[in-house]
Amino acid sequence: MRKLTVLLILSMASFSLHAQTAKLLADKIVAIVGDKIVLRSDLVNYIDDLKRQGNEVPPNAECVLLEKMMQDKALILQAEKDSLPVSEEDIEAELDQRVRYFIMQYGGKEAFEQIAGRTIYQVKEDFRKSIKEGRLAKAMRDKIIENAKITPNEVRDYFQKIPKDSLPFYETELVIGQIVVNPKAGRELEKFAQDELADYRKQIEAGQKAFETMARLYSEDPGSKQGGGRYEINKNEKTWDPDFKNAAFRLKEGQISPVIKSKFGYHIIQMVSRNGDDAVIRHILRVPQILDEDIDVSKTKLDSVRSKLIAGTISFGEAVDKFSEDQNSKFTAGILTGQGGNYVTIDELDKDLVPYLDKLKAGEFSQPMVFKGEQEKTAVRIVHLQSKTEPHRENLRDDYDKISQRALSEKREKLVEKWFAEKLPTFYVMIDKDFQQCESIQKQFPQFVTK
């Protein structure tokens, strides 16, 4: 139930180009909760959305999902009654994010508007209400479960009810931290990369070569090289290197930047087109060559950090914050994350790291090692093996955190179910007769089903 509820909330706020541009010849109201209605087209489009997004569609989808949609309408009604705050800034940010996604999917703003048959502004206004309602439903659900806590006894009782032959089997799981340093190229090689880019800029501005041709030939950015260095960027997106983004948005259309530096290397950038905070740019990246002596400097630095860690004069978290140049690890205290959260399995690690782990015991630090980091750049790291489990069947000793999270989720779901049982009778509810035979509808809304 929890998974379906989350999917419902997401779907209410999702963009479905097909759902909004295709007109159904026949439509009707299939349910009402308070003053909120559910149209048959809403239900059909929701199911189509799930399929297009690759999500699992449950058996008896129309019955199950109508129940969830009606529950969400109740959550929205109560959220409005309780005046739960929903930030207009957050709604606008989500609208912008989703529009940018579709612009990228359809190859540009103009192509998206042509397919949608509406301007970007109109598309955003079409979906503003659904996104706000999705956030209201989530806010109400969060309020219902905000005080839910789980005790060790409840965790044990939950675990003991699981049939032994249903307990999951876990492969080896590791908690691994790393401190990463990026070797710096010598001044001569940095100047060589800058001079290369200055020459490319000169040739392009003289009309000797097209920017996209030079990007395909010489750029060292694998993500844009084949596309002639093309990217669509937004001024408010925080995923871009700030020096790169700021340099791009200082340009006028058609203008090429001087050589600029980012964390990835050196660039020249061309502003292709701009519409407010959205822009299409091209760039050429050159990465100064790293020599063995540059790598040795980084190894020496990390060897000194390792000595401090072993001596206990600095904690691993402090070392990450002070020395690591991996931006991702700054948000995780250096811990590598995988599908399981703060632990990884062997198959989630890069293959060059696995042999080193055989030499480490839990709590130990590796020697500095060279590896390929972000965008295949040469980097050096030390690894901290914080814990390692052997392959095993789930048990309370090794897997308490996972079990407690599942137990807490179940407890929260029961709170939500209790809330529905108490609140739904207080709302006006109408269910179309075609859906009153649904088993899930009869169970959730028995007093509103005609016998």
Secondary structure, DSSP 8 states (H G I E B T S, - for coil): -HHHHHHHHHHHT---HHHHHS--SS--EEEEETTEEEEHHHHHHHHHHHHHTT----TTHHHHHHHHHHHHHHHHHHHHHTT----HHHHHHHHHHHHHHHHHHTTSHHHHHHHHTS-HHHHHHHHHHHHHHHHHHHHHHHHHHTT----HHHHHHHHHTS-GGGS-EE--EEEEEEEEE-----HHHHHHHHHHHHHHHHHHHTTSS-HHHHHHHH---TTTGGGTTEEEEETT-SSS-HHHHHHHHTS-TT-B---EEETTEEEEEEEEEEETTEEEEEEEEE-----HHHHHHHHHHHHHHHHHHHHTSS-HHHHHHHH---HHHHTTTTB--BTTBS-EEGGGS-TTTHHHHTT--TT-B---EEEE-GGG-EEEEEEEEEEEE-SEE--HHHHHHHHHHHHHHHHHHHHHHHHHHHHGGGS-EEE-GGGTT-HHHHHH-GGGS--
